[in-house]
Amino acid sequence: MQKSFNQKVYNLLKKVPKGKVTTYKILAEKLGTKAYRAVGNAMAANPFAPVVPCHRVVNSGGNVGNYSGKGGKKGKIRMLEKEGVKVKDNKIEGFEKVAHKF
């Protein structure tokens, strides 16, 4: 049986370690597609959080972006900060240093 696109995204995302973030674009490109929005839709539909850590996915510019999980954007920021990712004004500090690129 062929894995669904969402399942492929979730399997890849599980490889992003605590203290790191990745982007919709990086995930899509690693999967060989330019379907960045589809990656975002997969995050919004993620039934496996926090095992599949969708809170670690941010915008390409380092902005935290939205979060459909518990606590919304503030909850996402709390989770990231608990893992050691610094956030200021909804933006990841030192984004290039904490960006996981596979």
N, C-alpha and C positions, 0 to 999 in steps of 0.2 A: 504494500500500500504506500502510495506517495504521501510524504509529509506535507501538511498544509503550509502555506507561506508563513502564517502566524507562528506555527510550531518551529519552523526554521529560525525565525527571529528570536523566539524565546530560548531555543537551545544555544544560539550564539550569545545572546545577552547574559546568560548564566556564567559565561567565561569572564565577564567584566568583574574584577576584584573590588572588594571594599576599599574605599579611599580613592577610587577612580571613577571617571564618568566617560561616556561615549556619546556620539550624536546619531541622530536619525540617518544622516547622510553616510557616516562611517559604517553603520550596520547594513544599510542598503547596498553600498558598494562592496562590502565583504561578501554579500549574498549574490553579487553579480547583477544588480539591478539599479535603476535610478528611481525606484518607487519609494521615495522618501516619505511621502504622505501615507503610503500603505504601512510603513514601519510605525508611523505615528498612530495609525488606526489599530495596529496590533497592540501597541502600548495601552491605548484606551480600553481595549477589550481584554487585557491580560487578567485571567482568572487565577493566576498562580502567584501573585505578589504576596509577600516579598521574596519568595523563593526565586522567582524570575524578577530581578530587581529593576523594574521599569523606572524607578526613581533615579536611577543612574544615567538615564538618557536625557540629554539637554540639547539645546539648539546649537548650530554650528558656530555661532558667535560667542558661546559660553553662557548665554542666558538660560536661566533655569527652565523656562517654559511652563506649560500647564501640567497638571497632574490630576487624574481622575480618581486617585486612591484616597484613603482616609486622610482628612485634614487638608485636602487640596494642595495648592502651591506651598502654603506654610508647612504642611505636613511633609512635603517633599524636601523642603529646605532643612527641616529638623532631622530627617533621616540622613541626608547627605552630611550635615554637620556632625551627627553622631558617629559617622564613619570617617571623619577627619577631613572632609571637603569643606573648605571655607567659602562662604557665600556672602557677598555684600551687594546691596541694592539689586537683588534678584540675579546677580551675575557670579559665575564661578571665579574665584580669585586664583590666579596662576593657572588658568585654564589649560594652556599648552602642557604644563607639567603634570596635570592630573588626567589628561585625555588619554584614554586607552584606545589604541589603534589596531590591535590584533597583530 
